[in-house]
Amino acid sequence: MPEKGAREHVGHKVNLNSASEQELAEVSDIGPARARKIVEYRTQHGRFESVEDLDRVQGFGKTLTEDEKRSLEV
């Protein structure tokens, strides 16, 4: 059983362009604050063309892990 507050890996890929803030927050290592930033960026700048576009979102930079990349899609 995961410790209280810990997020488990989602069992499917989460789409950066259609996922809700809640769905994004459930991805390992993203959480609520980063999920909010993704949705804000998407609203202001439009669709993501690739997972690597997260580099442009405040709070991500080049810190996107391989685990996060495997859990996300566009």
CYANA upper distance limits for C-alpha pairs under 8 A (distance plus 0.5 A):
  2 PRO  CA      6 ALA  CA      6.56
  2 PRO  CA      7 ARG  CA      8.16
  2 PRO  CA      8 GLU  CA      7.90
  7 ARG  CA     26 GLU  CA      6.55
  7 ARG  CA     27 VAL  CA      7.59
  7 ARG  CA     28 SER  CA      6.26
  7 ARG  CA     29 ASP  CA      8.22
  7 ARG  CA     31 GLY  CA      8.41
  8 GLU  CA     26 GLU  CA      7.73
  8 GLU  CA     27 VAL  CA      7.79
  8 GLU  CA     28 SER  CA      6.53
  9 HIS  CA     26 GLU  CA      7.99
  9 HIS  CA     27 VAL  CA      6.42
  9 HIS  CA     28 SER  CA      5.73
  9 HIS  CA     71 SER  CA      8.25
 10 VAL  CA     26 GLU  CA      7.32
 10 VAL  CA     27 VAL  CA      6.39
 10 VAL  CA     28 SER  CA      7.93
 10 VAL  CA     71 SER  CA      7.55
 12 HIS  CA     71 SER  CA      7.29
 13 LYS  CA     70 ARG  CA      7.71
 13 LYS  CA     71 SER  CA      5.20
 13 LYS  CA     72 LEU  CA      5.50
 13 LYS  CA     73 GLU  CA      6.60
 14 VAL  CA     19 ALA  CA      6.90
 14 VAL  CA     23 GLU  CA      7.77
 14 VAL  CA     24 LEU  CA      7.40
 14 VAL  CA     27 VAL  CA      8.26
 14 VAL  CA     71 SER  CA      6.62
 14 VAL  CA     72 LEU  CA      5.25
 14 VAL  CA     73 GLU  CA      6.47
 15 ASN  CA     19 ALA  CA      5.96
 15 ASN  CA     72 LEU  CA      6.30
 15 ASN  CA     73 GLU  CA      5.27
 15 ASN  CA     74 VAL  CA      5.65
 16 LEU  CA     24 LEU  CA      8.20
 16 LEU  CA     38 ILE  CA      8.24
 16 LEU  CA     48 PHE  CA      7.29
 16 LEU  CA     51 VAL  CA      8.06
 16 LEU  CA     72 LEU  CA      7.11
 16 LEU  CA     73 GLU  CA      6.62
 16 LEU  CA     74 VAL  CA      5.91
 17 ASN  CA     42 ARG  CA      7.67
 17 ASN  CA     47 ARG  CA      6.20
 17 ASN  CA     48 PHE  CA      6.75
 17 ASN  CA     74 VAL  CA      6.51
 19 ALA  CA     23 GLU  CA      6.26
 19 ALA  CA     24 LEU  CA      6.76
 20 SER  CA     24 LEU  CA      6.79
 20 SER  CA     39 VAL  CA      8.12
 21 GLU  CA     25 ALA  CA      6.58
 21 GLU  CA     32 PRO  CA      7.79
 21 GLU  CA     35 ALA  CA      5.82
 21 GLU  CA     36 ARG  CA      6.40
 21 GLU  CA     38 ILE  CA      8.42
 21 GLU  CA     39 VAL  CA      6.89
 22 GLN  CA     26 GLU  CA      7.00
 22 GLN  CA     32 PRO  CA      7.77
 22 GLN  CA     35 ALA  CA      7.92
 23 GLU  CA     27 VAL  CA      7.69
 24 LEU  CA     30 ILE  CA      7.48
 24 LEU  CA     31 GLY  CA      7.80
 24 LEU  CA     32 PRO  CA      8.28
 24 LEU  CA     35 ALA  CA      5.78
 25 ALA  CA     30 ILE  CA      6.11
 25 ALA  CA     31 GLY  CA      4.61
 25 ALA  CA     32 PRO  CA      5.28
 25 ALA  CA     33 ALA  CA      8.35
 25 ALA  CA     34 ARG  CA      7.87
 25 ALA  CA     35 ALA  CA      5.65
 26 GLU  CA     30 ILE  CA      7.72
 26 GLU  CA     31 GLY  CA      6.84
 27 VAL  CA     31 GLY  CA      7.45
 27 VAL  CA     68 GLU  CA      7.75
 27 VAL  CA     71 SER  CA      7.34
 28 SER  CA     67 ASP  CA      8.25
 28 SER  CA     68 GLU  CA      7.27
 29 ASP  CA     68 GLU  CA      7.75
 30 ILE  CA     34 ARG  CA      5.98
 30 ILE  CA     35 ALA  CA      6.74
 30 ILE  CA     68 GLU  CA      8.40
 31 GLY  CA     35 ALA  CA      6.54
 32 PRO  CA     36 ARG  CA      6.61
 33 ALA  CA     37 LYS  CA      6.98
 34 ARG  CA     38 ILE  CA      6.80
 34 ARG  CA     59 GLY  CA      7.11
 34 ARG  CA     60 PHE  CA      8.36
 35 ALA  CA     39 VAL  CA      6.89
 36 ARG  CA     40 GLU  CA      6.61
 37 LYS  CA     41 TYR  CA      6.49
 37 LYS  CA     57 VAL  CA      7.24
 37 LYS  CA     58 GLN  CA      7.32
 37 LYS  CA     59 GLY  CA      8.20
 38 ILE  CA     42 ARG  CA      6.60
 38 ILE  CA     54 LEU  CA      8.17
 38 ILE  CA     57 VAL  CA      7.03
 39 VAL  CA     43 THR  CA      6.60
 40 GLU  CA     44 GLN  CA      6.74
 41 TYR  CA     45 HIS  CA      6.28
 41 TYR  CA     46 GLY  CA      8.01
 41 TYR  CA     57 VAL  CA      6.94
 42 ARG  CA     46 GLY  CA      5.36
 42 ARG  CA     47 ARG  CA      6.34
 42 ARG  CA     48 PHE  CA      7.61
 48 PHE  CA     53 ASP  CA      6.64
 48 PHE  CA     54 LEU  CA      8.43
 48 PHE  CA     74 VAL  CA      6.93
 49 GLU  CA     53 ASP  CA      7.23
 49 GLU  CA     74 VAL  CA      7.01
 50 SER  CA     73 GLU  CA      7.83
 50 SER  CA     74 VAL  CA      6.36
 51 VAL  CA     69 LYS  CA      7.07
 51 VAL  CA     72 LEU  CA      7.20
 51 VAL  CA     73 GLU  CA      6.58
 51 VAL  CA     74 VAL  CA      6.96
 52 GLU  CA     64 LEU  CA      8.40
 53 ASP  CA     57 VAL  CA      8.13
 54 LEU  CA     60 PHE  CA      6.87
 54 LEU  CA     61 GLY  CA      7.70
 54 LEU  CA     64 LEU  CA      8.10
 55 ASP  CA     60 PHE  CA      6.10
 55 ASP  CA     61 GLY  CA      4.78
 55 ASP  CA     62 LYS  CA      6.07
 55 ASP  CA     63 THR  CA      8.25
 55 ASP  CA     64 LEU  CA      7.97
 56 ARG  CA     60 PHE  CA      7.81
 56 ARG  CA     61 GLY  CA      6.80
 57 VAL  CA     61 GLY  CA      7.30
 60 PHE  CA     64 LEU  CA      6.83
 64 LEU  CA     68 GLU  CA      6.83
 64 LEU  CA     69 LYS  CA      7.44
 65 THR  CA     69 LYS  CA      6.82
 66 GLU  CA     70 ARG  CA      6.71
 67 ASP  CA     71 SER  CA      6.94
 68 GLU  CA     72 LEU  CA      6.85
 69 LYS  CA     73 GLU  CA      8.10
